[in-house]
Amino acid sequence: MNPLKKITIVGGGTAGWIAAAVLCNQFSRDELSIELVESEEIGTIGVGESTIPPFLELLHSLNIDEKDFIQKTQASFKLGIQFSDWKLRGESYFHPFGSISANMDEYVFYQNWLKSCAEGDDFGLQEFSACSVMAKHNKFFLPQGASKTPVSEARYALHLDASLVARYLRNYAEQRGVLRTEGRVVEVQQENSGDIRAVTLQDGRNVGGDFFIDCSGFRGLLIEQTLQAGYEDWSHYLPCDRAIAVQTENSAPPPPYTRATAQPAGWSWKIPLQHRTGNGYVYASEYCSDDEAVATLMQQLEGKPITQPRVIPFQTGMRREIWKGNCLALGLASGFIEPLESTAIHLIARGMVHFMRHFPERNCNPVLAREFNRRMAMDYREIRDFIVLHYCLTQREDTSFWRWCRNMTVPDSLNETLEYFRAQGGLPESMDALFAPVSWRSVCEGMGLRPDSYSPLINNFNYTTTRAHLFNYRKALEDFIQQLPDHDSFIQKHCPSEKPMAA
Ligand code: FAD
């Protein structure tokens, strides 16, 4: 065996420090030396504050105490996303985490629910989701603390302060032997084979390594500027290419969900933390100028701004080779899909999971990179299709952006999924998929797409009994949730934020 002896990470944003944390958790200092180079002068992107439930699995895999993490990153809880004005102005729906099953098999529940609609009953799909009902009433409770109750099927994620997360993970990694080097990379040195040998800093120092992880953000210093891995552009499916971000003071206690509101040329986010709210407008520059976007966003702010609005251009797509030679790209360096479902930090963690499964020796057998790239491309495409789903089902006609979305050509893979869903409500299931059928059903229902029919096998169930069960379950869920604590009271009691750690 010829093991890697040193890995160098370029970039100290969320991606760089997650990579460092995962590596130092896996290897002792004697087995693998890890050095992270970052430039304070360049800084990090400073957004990326809404997560999805697998983020907690990352924390647990690193043996990070959830409560400590919440307190040090000013985090609040997230039960899903509220989408407003996407189907039509004035209408909204909720995409919850967790399952929607009313104590049945999820598929059987959904089919029964479809039958209830056909029978003329008015059970709303989300009335059976613990997360949706908790969010509607601004309540929160940990599902793991409520086993055998109607909220045990809930799941949650966190809203967090991106710069405090990087600081937290930096602290974690440095305590476990990761060496942090401050400096701006100005040159990348390659072997004759094309592999990277070292990066040169502005002050002339060289930082070498057997393997490099490019976490340098959109610029892709190693993976693109040096190795020219190429980029698969998806802007023909997702035309938004800019975002404006601004932070505000909280004007009310933080709700336990992210808000995504459709706007004339895109959508805006509100991410509530314990100490402030993150706001932003993601828009398509073809349909909206930066000035118009700033004006739209600023008009709708609910709290006093505490930062200046900042424009962030981006290109939707992914690197053709996320791992090339002895370089792996992670985070924004590997690609980007707009943050509508908060998937980018998940893709960082996912990248590290796949990388650990295909961990190379010094020769970097290209077969490992090939399989890694295939798996990551599957993840990226799945997320792309799910995001396109939110746009293509719109019924809005009021701006040229929404008219474009209504008539857009969608990826073939999404077309197939929608055809299958329309038939009888079926969805392709894969062990490895991020978005479970419950997510697809929630968004389709919220956007007004209901299957043409339900499975005929459901007629074997006694509908009178099922109807009574649905009625009773809905009431039990509502009654149970009414007596849970408010989200803010839960935070104040169990995990109020601490003073931020010093940089
Ligand atoms: P960055 O934060 O840009 O870090 C790059 C690092 O590289 C920095 O440390 C920088 O100093 C360093 N660097 C760059 N060049 C050099 C150099 N020459 N020398 C030395 N160091 C260098 N994700 C979510 O999961 N949820 C969200 O809600 C979400 N919202 C988003 C909203 C917007 C508008 C955008 C653009 C992204 C959003 N994301 C979101 C994505 C999320 O922000 C990123 O995935 C995450 O922050 C990781 O960024 P990064 O570490 O790859 O890059």
Boltz pocket constraint, residues with backbone or C-beta under 6 A from the ligand:
constraints:
  - pocket:
      binder: B
      contacts: [[A, 10], [A, 11], [A, 12], [A, 13], [A, 14], [A, 15], [A, 16], [A, 37], [A, 38], [A, 39], [A, 40], [A, 42], [A, 43], [A, 44], [A, 45], [A, 46], [A, 47], [A, 48], [A, 49], [A, 50], [A, 51], [A, 162], [A, 183], [A, 184], [A, 185], [A, 186], [A, 215], [A, 216], [A, 217], [A, 218], [A, 219], [A, 221], [A, 243], [A, 244], [A, 245], [A, 280], [A, 312], [A, 314], [A, 330], [A, 331], [A, 332], [A, 333], [A, 339], [A, 342], [A, 343], [A, 344], [A, 345], [A, 346]]
      max_distance: 6.0
